[in-house]
């Protein structure tokens, strides 16, 4: 994974936030929102995976 996957995950998170704000009549999205948490986890996982790949000390 790399920059392309991180960018795609962040775009998915942005789209999820926009959709949830629209669906909630313009109200902010809570971090407890399950859709937000799932999209945020994808971003976190993509960043973590990229960190593993780019770590020169990683022997995996």
Protein Blocks (a to p, Z undefined) as FASTA:
>chain_A
ZZklmmmmmmmmmmmmmmmmmmnnopacdfklmklmmmmmmmmmmmmmmmmmmmmkbcZZ
